[in-house]
Each structure stands twice: as C-alpha cells, then as structure tokens.
Amino acid sequence: QVNLVESGGGSVQAGGSLRLSCAASGSDFSIDAMGWYRQAPGKQRELVAAITSGGSTNYVDSVKGRFTISRDNAKNTVYLQMNSLKPEDTAVYYCSVEVRYYSGSNVYRSWGQGTQVTVSS
C-alpha cells in the first residue's frame, strides 16, 4: 500500500510563493510519472504540472513561467514551487503519482489528500 502525504499549502497574498511537497511511502513499488492537479471552486479539476520518471515536464498554460515541478527519486517526493501567485491559483491541490508494484506490470494511480492554497488580492 502506497501512502501520499502532501504539505506546504496555506494562505498568501498575490505575488507570494509557496512550495508544495508530496511524499510517497510504502514498499515494493516504484514511481513513474508524478504530477499536481488542482480544483478551484466551481471549476473542474485540471492538471497543473507533470514530470516523467526521466525528468520531462509539462505545465498548463496559465502557470508556465511561474510554477516549477521537480522530483527527488531517492525520497519518492515531488515538489511544486509556485511563484508570483495569483488569486486565480486558489484551489485545492492534489498530488498524483503513477505507482508500479514489483509483483506486477500494471500501473496504478495514487492520490494525495489535497492541500488548500488560497491567494488573496
């Protein structure tokens, strides 16, 4: 069983920064792609940023140049550095990872509990 623990959310003023972390714990697994989703009030969930096992990244257009996703494979942890935050970034942010268990070839998606990010104007 893989457990994802998110941290780093909070409330900041516009223009501020936050760094989200998501750590996967457990045994007998490896992590493929990792990413961050968000869901704002009244809106659908969207993929914010993703990073492959090889380090390739992609971002939703609205955060390009402001957010940076990174990973530490030794710690099974993914980060989202968020700079120049805007009120429109306010949402619950969810970590999501692709989990591959050593006992099989299937890939499963695991989700974090979500962390609130609130940006005030």
N, C-alpha and C positions, 0 to 999 in steps of 0.2 A: 504494500500500500504506500502510495506517494502522498506526502502532505506538503502543501504550498502555503507559506506564511508570507503575507505582504506587510510592508511597513513603509513609513515615510509620508503618508498623506497628512493633510492639515489645511489650515486656512492661511492665505497670504493675500497681500494687496497686488493689484495689477502691476506687472513689471518684475515681480519677485520670482523666486526659484524654489523648486522642491526636487528632491531625489527619491524616487520610489525604488524599493527593493523587493524582490520575491525570491525566496529560498526554497528549494525542493529538498526534502529529506525522506529517507527510507533506505531501501537496499535492493540489490539485484535489478537495477534498471539503469538506463542511460537516457539522456535528454537529447532530442533532435532540435526542432525549431522552438523558439521561445518568443513570446510577444505580450503586448499590452493592449487591451481593449478598454473602451470607456462607454458609459451610458449616461447621458445627461437627461434631466427631467423633460419628459415629453418627447424624447427622441429615441431612435433605435440604437442598439449597441453598434459600435464601429471599431474596426481595427485601427489602432493608433500607430503602432510600430511593431516590427517583427525582425528577428535576427535568426539566421540559419546556424546550423552547427559549424559551418565553415566561416561564419562571420559576416556574410552578406546581409545588408539591412534594407528595409524599405519603410516609408512613412506615409501617412495620409497627408495630402497636400497642405492642410491647414496648420500642421505642426512642423513642416520642413524648415530647417534653419534655426529652430528654437528648441526642439527636443532631440535627445541622443539616446539611443538604446545600446546597451553593451551587456556583455555576459562574462562571468568568471566560471569556466567549466570545472575548475578544481573545487569550487564551492557550490556548484549547481545553482547558481544565483544569476538572475537577470536584473538589470537596473534600467531605470528611465530617468535621465536627467532632464528636467523641464525648466527652461529659462524663458524670460520675457513672457511670463504667464498672462493670459487674458481672461476676462470674465467668461468668455465662451468656452474656456477649457474646464469650467466647473462641471464635474461629473464624478461618478463612482468609477474608479479604475480597477480593472481586473487583470491579474496575471494569468496567462495561459501557456501551457507547455505541452509539447508532444513527448509522451513517455513510451519508451520501448523496453519491455521486460526481457531479461536474458532468457527466460523459459520459452519465449515465442517470438514470432516475427511481426505480429500485429503492433500497430502504433495507436495509443490511446491519448485522448486529450484530457488534461487535468486543469482545473481552475482554482484560482485563489479565492479568498473570501470577499475580496473587494475592499478598497480603501477610498474614503471620501477626499476629494480635492475641491476646495472652494476658493475661488479667486474673486475678490471684491474690487469694485471700482472706486 
